[in-house]
Amino acid sequence: MYPKVSATHNKIIAVLGGSGFVGQHLVRTLVEAGYQVRVLARHRERCRELLVLPRVSVIDTNIMTLSNLHKHLAGCSAVINLVAVLNENKKGVFQRLHVDLPQMIIDACVINKIDRVIHMSALNAYSGKAPSRYLTSKGKGEDTIHTGADDGINVTTLRPSVIFGPGDNLFNRFSSLLKFVTHLPLACPNARFAPVYVNDVVDVIVKSLSEKATFGQRYDLCGPRVYTLQQLVEFTIKTLGINRKVIPLGNGTSKLMARILSIAPGKPLTYDNYLSMQIDSVSNEKFPTIFNITPQPMEAIVPRYLMNQNQRGQFDRFRLYAGRDD
């Protein structure tokens, strides 16, 4: 399934953001492909499930310190950066994690003579005039990390729509919320997404490591079908077999709700999230044929894990598509 390169076991892949949703799926897949994996995490306790895997070392460190990156990337053959946050818990977090960190990764790679970086961005990320601070900062991070080409670093950027799969913060969050309400007011109900399966994203990452044709490229990653946010919530309701009513909100009310929830515990929706949803998370590009992957539809995957979790009464909270180390 994965390309077997010579002496794979001697190749150490550093993963930043390995404690997150995509990161935990990725680390397991890298191990299956025969790589050694070094996970840099500020909170080692979030990586308990990774600690038991063979050929995985979890290093407790602050990745926002350049000296730590220099030290812990030594001996690695590639770096995969999954670090991102959807909401700023304090001013400047987007800049630090989405822009400053990519620059430090490039600096650390230059010092350690690492010539391969794979960077997770987001669909609609644009450093010019993206609708939200989140998308703007992700766009700046893309441009920053691709400057590594000037130093001989081969960078590939992946730009997914919303990612689903076991442990996601999409359908799991919907199901958790629907457990407690009979009527759900829904902001931005007509926002459109092309949900992509986490295993398809992970397969792209692993295949990219040894595929020279991906060097310098930026790929949109979308699932095979497009849905509105309301359709995604209604699919969750149908899958769970429960009786719930979705109340779609207009634009003005959606904006007001976003401002109110921005100050609620956990920030379930922020005004910046609202701004991000003003542009559809879809792409005109087909799933990149170079990876020889047929993206899975959510209907074939989601019911299997959503119903299992519902039956156990477990509604765990996971990050959406990236590791958090802030």
N, C-alpha and C positions, 0 to 999 in steps of 0.2 A: 504493500500500500504506500509506503514511504520510500524515498530514494535511500539506498544503503551506500553511503560513501565509505571509502577505505578508512580504517582505524577510527570509526565513529566513536568508540568508547573513549578515545583520547581527546575528543572535541568537547570542550566545556562551553555550554551556552549560558550566558547570564540573563536572567529574567528579572526585570523591574516591574513590580505590580503583580507578582506571582501569587499574592494572597487573595486576589480578587476573583470574580466569577470566571472570566476568560482565562486568567492566569492559572487557576487550579486545573482546568481542563487541559491547558497547553502543557503544563509540566508533566502530567501523566502521559500525554502523547509523545512528548520529546523522549521520555524514558523508554516508551515502547519502540521508538525509532532507533534506540541505541545510544543516545547522547548522555553525557553527564550534564547535570543542570545545577547551576548556582543561583539560588533565589535570594535577592537582596530585599530585606523587609525590615521596616522600622518596628513592626509588632510581630515578633516571631510566633507568638501564641496563636495568631490567625492562620498559621500554616501547619497546624497539627496534622492534618491529613497528608501533607506532603512529606513530613518528617519520616514516615515509615516507608517511603518509596526508595527503591535501590538507586544508587548513583545520583541522589539529590542531596545537596547541602543547603541549609537555610542559614543565612548570615543576618544577625540582628544588627542593623546599622541605619544611620540617617543618610539616605541617598541624596539629600539636598546639600550635603557637604562634599565639595569637590575632592578633597583629600581622601574621603572615604571611597568615592567612586574610583579614584586612581588606584587605591589599595586593593579593592575587592574585585575589580575587573581584570587584574593581572592574571595572565595565563588563559584568559577566555578567547575563543575564536570568533564569537559573535555576541551581540547584545540585542535583546528584544525588549522594547519599551512599551509597556501597557498602562503606564501610570496616567490617571486622569480623574477628575471629579466633575460631576454635573452641576454642583452648587458650591458657591464660595461661602465657607463658614466664617471667613474674615476677609477683609479687603486685601487684594494682592495675591490670593491663592492661585487664581487662574494663571497669572503671569509667572509665578514661581514654578508651578508644576507643568504647565503646558508650553512655556517658552524658555524659561531659564534652565530647566532640567535638560531639555534636548541639547542646549548649548554645552552644558557640562558633560553630557554623554559624549559628544563629539570631542571635547577637549581630553576626556579620559581615554577615549579610543585612540587618539593620536599618540598620547604618552605611552600607551600599552601596545601600540602597533596592531590594533584590532581593525580589520578592514570590512566588517559586515555588521550592519545595523538594520533591524526591522522595527518600524515605528507604527504604533496604532494611533490613528487620528479619528476623524468622524466625517460622515457624509455632510456636505455643505460647509465644511471648514474652509474659510477664506480669509486671508490676512488683510484684504482690502476693506470691504464694507459688508461683512456678514451681519445678519440681523441681531445677533446677541453677542455678549462678551465671551460666552463659552465658545461659540463657533469662531469668533475672531481670534481668540487666543490659540485655539487648536490650529487654525490656519497659519498663524505666525510660527507655531511650533513646527509644523510641516516644513515651512520655508527654512527655518533655522537648521533643522537636522539635515536637510538636503545640502546645506553648504559644506557638509562633510566631504562631498565629492571633490572639493578643492584640495583636500588632504588625502585623497586616494581611498576614501571610505565609501563602500557601496551600500547605499541606503534604499530601502523599499518601504513605501508608506501604504498602509491599508486604511480604507475609509468606509467603514460599515454603516449601514442603517442600524436600527435597533436590533440587538442580538437576543435570541431566545435559546432556552435549553435548561436542563436540570440545574437548579440553583439560581435561575435568573431573577432579576428584579423587575421583570415586566409582568408576566402572567402570575408569578407568585405574589407580587404585590397586589394585583387586581383581586386574586382569590382571597387574600388576607383581608382586604378592605370589604369585599362583598360578604364576608362572614358576619360583619357587624351592622350592615345597613340593608334596608329593603328598597330604598330609593337612592340612587347615586347621581348627584349633580356632576356633570362632566364638562370640564373646561376644554376648549379647543376640540370639539368632537369630530370636526372635519379634517383635522391634521392627518396627513397621509404618511404611511410608513411601508417599507418593504422588509419585513422581519427576516433576518438571516440566522441560520442555525449555528450554534456555537461550534459544533464539530466541523462544519464546513469552513468557518473562519480559522480554526486551529489547523486544519489540514493545509490551508493556504499558507499559513505562517511556516509550518514545517517544510513544505515543498519549496518555499521561497529560499530557504537557507542555502540550498545548493544549486539553485537555478539561476545561472548568470543572466539569462534574458530578463529577469525581474529587476536587475540592478538599475537604480535611478528612476524606477517607475512608481506611479501612484495609482492604486487600484480602488475603484468603487466596489463594494461588496454588498449585494442585495439578494434577498430571497426571490423566489419565482413569482410572487404575487404581491399586489399592493392593497392595503386596507386602510380605512379611516380608523382613528382612535376609537370611535364608537363601535365600529365593527369588531375591533380587538376585544373590547370589554364584553360585548354581547357574545362573542365566541367563548370567552371564559365562562360566562353565565351558563351557556348551553352545555359546555363541557362538564361543569360541576353539577349540572342537573338541578339547579336551584331557581327559585322564582324571585327575580329581582328586576327593578325598573330603572332604566337609564334615562336621566333627564339631561338632554343636550343643552348647553348654555350658549347664548349668543356671544358675539365678540366682546361687547362692553362688559357683560357679566363675567366672562372668562378672565378678562384683564383685572377686574376687581377681585375675583377669587384668588388670582395669582398673587396680587399684592397682599392680601390678607394671609394667605397660607405661607408667604415668605417669612412671616414672623412667628409661625406656629412651630412647636417642637418638631425637630426632624426635617423641617422645610419640605413637606410633601410636594409642593409646587411653588416655584418662584417666578417672579416677573421675568427673569432672564430665561427660564424654561419656556414661558409663554412666548417670548420673542423668538426663541429657537423654533418653535412649532409654527411660526408664521411662514416658514418655507418648508415644503414637503420633503421628507427624508426618503427620497426616491432618486433613481438615477436613470438617465437615458441609455447608459451603457449596460450591456449584458454581462453576466458573471464571466470574469476573464477566462477565456478558453485555454490559456496556457497551463492552467492547473488541472485540467481534465476532471472537473468536479461538477456534478449535477446538483445544484442546491436543493435542499430538502424543504418542502412546504411545512408550515407549522401544523397543519391538520394531521400530518403523519407522525408528529413527534410530541406535541404538547399534551394531548390527552393521557399519554402513558405516564408522564411524571406528575402531571397536575392531579390526576385522580389518586395516584399512590400517596401523594403528600396530603391530599384532602382526607383520605381514609385514615391516615395516622394522626390527623388533627395537627399537623405540623405546618406552620406558616412562617418559616424562617426568613429573615431579611438578608438579602445578598446585594452586592453592588451590581449595577446595570451591565457594563461591558468593560470595566477597567479596574485595576488594582488601586487601592488607596494607601498611600504611605505618608499622608500629611499629618 
